[in-house]
Amino acid sequence: MADIKPLHYRLHLEPDLARLRFGGRVEIELEPSAPVQTISMNSLELAIWECRVGSGKDETKCAFSVDPLKESVTIHLPSAMGGKIILKIDYEGLINNKMAGFYRTRYVHQGVEKIAAVTQFEENDARRAFPCFDHPSKKAAFDVEIAIDGGLTAISNNPVEEEIALEGGRKLVRFQTTPIMSTYLLFFGVGEFDFIEAPGEVLIRLAAAPGMAKYGDFALEFSRKALSYSEEYYGIRYPLPKLDLIAVSDFSAGAMENWGAMTFRENLLLRDPEKTSKAGEERICEVIAHEIAHQWFGDLVTPREWEYLWLNESFATYFGFGVVNHYYPEWDMWGRFLNNSTNVAFERDGLTRTIPIEIPGGGHVLINVSTAPIIYSKGGSILRQIEGYVGSESFRDGLRDYLGRHAYGTATSNDLWESFEKASAKPVSTMIRNWISQPGYPILEVERNKNALKLRQERFTFLPGTFEGEWMIPLTVKLFLRGGTEETVNALMEKSDLTIPLREDVVAYLVNSGQTGFYRVRYKERENLQALGKRVSEKALASEERWGLQNDLYALVKRGDADSSVYLSFLEFYREEDAFLPLVSISDHLHHLFLVSGQEGRKGAASFGKGLFDRVLSRIGYSPVAGEPHATSILREHLLWHAALYGSREALSFGGRGFDTLLKGGQVHPDIMRTTMQIAALAGGNETLEWLEKAFTTSENEHERLNILMAMGCFRDEDIIRKALQFLLDRVPDRNKFVVIGSLAANPDAQNLLWDWYLSSISRLEPLHPVHYERFIAAIVPWGGLGREEEVKRFFDDYKASHERFRDAIGISLERLEIHSRMRRRTGT
């Protein structure tokens, strides 16, 4: 079969925002590897009116056939043709409400609701906007022109080449030709946009709905920094003349890396200093850095097949944290990375139902609740392990070689390994292959036998079973010697067992020093764990090592290898802990134990958490202080809510006073605004719900709206919880409905209501964006199914047969339900 290569698209669009339709004409210059008589390409939900082949007077109409199930259109040429072929297709489409393809997004300006139209094409939705070869390897150049009303603005990947006045007050906006790129990176948008700019060699602009661009200065300033860092680190200049950051109100994901025209949820781009918390500012920077990294990883060098999608997302995840850390080292972004990425990957990849980073097959890989933690978080964590193995300089040089050799082309995982090996002279391909191509990760069982350290690896899973898997593991072992000195040993564990010789004066040992390795550790000797605990209490271990010890121990509790009392006892070593990373992790684990344990079993988690968090809050203060460390601001918000949940009088009283201020029309500091509303809901009734509903309805700030929705999930009264669930269905925009259900799933007083509500509301949930509907399943089933396990399993046995797309989300959610059920039986009801 001949391979058909698209060379150039010329796209003419005429969107009608009133009728929510658009007309289109696409001219595609392509070249088959051998003469062809039929050409098949992708098309979805488009009405194709006419196809022609040739140019000028030589144009010939072609028959065509559409296959909706295959999302394709086949052009039947008048005869076999080779060389360069020009196809012209006239068609029409809908400006849909699916947050995919060419879709509508709503905003309010001066009290009037209006519509803009934007695109979201990753992974395979360009076919909803124009017939195309919708595959990452089919790169081509694009010319885009859009006919719009004179009062509207059009945006695309490259700057405007010219504007031509048309009849009836309309205009034709024609854009400069793009570099060759994949279809999923094309962008066009039409609407009323306000802009702010940061001129420079590369023009950086921020676009938002009218009246909103004034909140973009923070993002615009950091974007310039992130772009400068990326150009220097990767050794390749950003190749486009402009870079747009576009705020979109209705958005299915967080952001999208369209080359030169990146799109963002409003809360991930716009900062209102009176409403955006420090955590919100940090997230804005991280997401901007993530998307700018994509301008090289994904846009300049694209995965050859979707199975290599991790080459995009893992690097963007890694540098999303790394770039922010470069400019704000005091924020401890690598600590955030461990808790927000590595631990997320540990949790997802510890399920028996998991996938490799490099998903075999090369077909349509969906980014969803099943795949994202692997492709983004595990992949980024493996990159951190590689950098630890080859060294920072070789890591950078390897990336420069990889990007330079494959610029404007496509690549595979092997291309990356070859560049790392070239830069480091280490066997990276051999070491990394089983980390990428097989599912799961190892746990090392470690035991001292006289003057030798015995290590044995096996695959870690939360549920019991026998699983194959062997990893080549770069090890860093810290040895504590008699007399107070330390020594570090590096080794490469190439088989299932390894013995490391020890000096006689070793009194304790720590495996995975620095926490760069993607594996868990189980210390079989209680004495060694206690010795490490003593060093925790003395702060003789780095914060990431203190994090790793208790994190691995809680994983053993979850899978039944240790009792929860063992974990709580070990936490005694953390009574004077003051670092963000271990504290926020302990807070998360205690909350999980609190939720899973049932009424009696919750007492231990609540008692320890209340005592620890009261001490920390007493030390750092309940109210934010100007100039305090960034991590302190974020930590306070986290601990204050959990302390209140566990019954802290001080936290409940503080939150109550803050809400009284809000009731009187006053302001609460943005760093504690969310927690104040959560505590008010925890202690409140109908009046509190009514206040939250009104605040949500009248708010014009997305960050504030999300905080309000999280608070709505924190009520204790069942009748009020039901009212909050109804508000979710009736009043919350589709893009944000999952926020409320995520908060309710973490509320022990709401869990018993969730399953019945899901069954009664399923007809209103299924039409949501598929990724958002999956989030409902992933939130409700593991918690709302407790005590009703068999009923839930029976329901999904039938449901999966007719809802194949959600099979993976259902499978991992049922597995998490089983993990929780086992824990509840062990900890008591």
Order of alpha helices (4+ residues) and beta strands (2+ residues): beta-beta-beta-beta-beta-beta-beta-beta-beta-beta-beta-beta-beta-beta-beta-beta-alpha-beta-beta-beta-alpha-beta-alpha-alpha-alpha-alpha-alpha-beta-alpha-alpha-beta-beta-beta-beta-beta-beta-beta-alpha-alpha-alpha-alpha-alpha-alpha-alpha-alpha-alpha-alpha-alpha-alpha-alpha-alpha-alpha-alpha
